[in-house]
Each structure stands twice: as structure tokens, then as C-alpha cells.
Amino acid sequence: MIKTRILLPLTVLAAIGLAACSPKTNADISDAANSVAADANATGAKAVDDTDAALGAAETRLDNAGAVLSNKADRLSEKADRAADRAGAAISDVGNDIRD
């Protein structure tokens, strides 16, 4: 990206400096400037695509981690409910034993 920032202004300066040259030279300079601009656009587009892909992968991993944590939380909640039920039954049994 930095190379593009340096090359583009230099190409423009060269084009201005050689404006008095022959039509063929002007066409060559124009082609070079267009090539530099196309390379800059392609590099920028690739950077955007790479960033989108990385963000998409990160989103998928976060979603998967959230699903795993949710499943673990559900299992822990079920275990806690069963433990509370057993504790309640044990307390009820103790109360019945005391009453008898």
C-alpha cells in the first residue's frame, strides 16, 4: 500500500514532466499510470476481501464458542435442578422421619 502511495504521485509527476514528449511517450506514460492505478485498486480490493474473510472466520468461531458455552450452561443448570430435587427429597425424608 505504501509503495502505491509513492508510485502514483511519482508517475503523475513524470507524466506532467513529459507532457511535451511525443504522443507515443504520452501513451506509454498513460498506460503506466493506468497500470499503477489498477494495481492499487486490486491491492485494495484484495485487502478488503482478506479482511472480510478473516472477520467471517472470527464470527463463526465466536458463534461456535457461544454454542458450546450455552450447552455447558444448560447441562450445569440441569445438574443443579437435579441436585435441588434430591436435596428437597432428602429434607422431606428427614421431616417425615422426625414426624414418625
N, C-alpha and C positions, 0 to 999 in steps of 0.2 A: 504494500500500500504506500509506503514511504517512497519507494522507487517511482511509483506512478506520480506521486506529488512533485517529484523533482523532474521527471522526464517530460511531463506535459508542458510545464512552463518553458522548459528549455526548447522543446520542439516549437512552441509558439514563437519564442524569440528568434529561433533560427528561421522560421517561416517569414517573419517580419523582416529580418535582415536580408533575406534572399529574395524579397518580393520583386526586385528589379531583374532577377535572373530570367532565363529562358522559360517558355511555357512548359517544357518537359521537366525542368528542375522544379518549377512550381507544382506540377502534378505529382512529382516524386515526394516533395515535402508534404503535400496534402495527403498523399497515401500514407506516409509515415505518421502524420498526426492522427489520421483516422485509425491506423493500426494501434497506436498508443491508447487512444480513447476506447477502442474496442477491448484491448487488454485490460484497461482499468475497469470497464463495465463488467467484463467476465469475472475478474477477480472479486469485485464487489458482490456479484450475484452468487459466486461460489461461497463466499464468506457468509452470506445470508442463508444459503441452503445448509451449510455446515452447522450454523448456529441453530437453525430450526430443527435439524435432525438431533442435535445434542439436547435441546430443550424437550423434544418429544420423547427421547430415551429417558431423560430425567423424570419427566411426568409419569411415564409408565412405571418406572422403578418406585416412585413415591406412591402411586396407586397400589402397586403390589404390596409394598410395606404396610400401607394403611389397611389393606385387606387382611394381612397376616395379623396385625395388631388387633383388629376388630374381632377376628376369630378367637384369638387368645383371650381377649376380654370377655367374649361370650362364654367361653369354657370356664373361665375363672368365676364368672357370675353364676353359672350353673352349679359349680362346685360349692360356692358359698351358699346357694339356696339349699342344696342337699345337706350341707353341714348344719345350717339353721334348722332344717326339718328334723335332723337327728337330735340336735340339742333340745328342740322343743319336745320331741317324743321322750327323751330321757328325763326332762324336767317333769313331764306329765306322769311318767312312770314313778318317779320319786314321790310326787304328790299323791299318787294312788297308794304307794306303799305306806306312806305316812298315815293316810286316812284309814287304811286297813289295820 
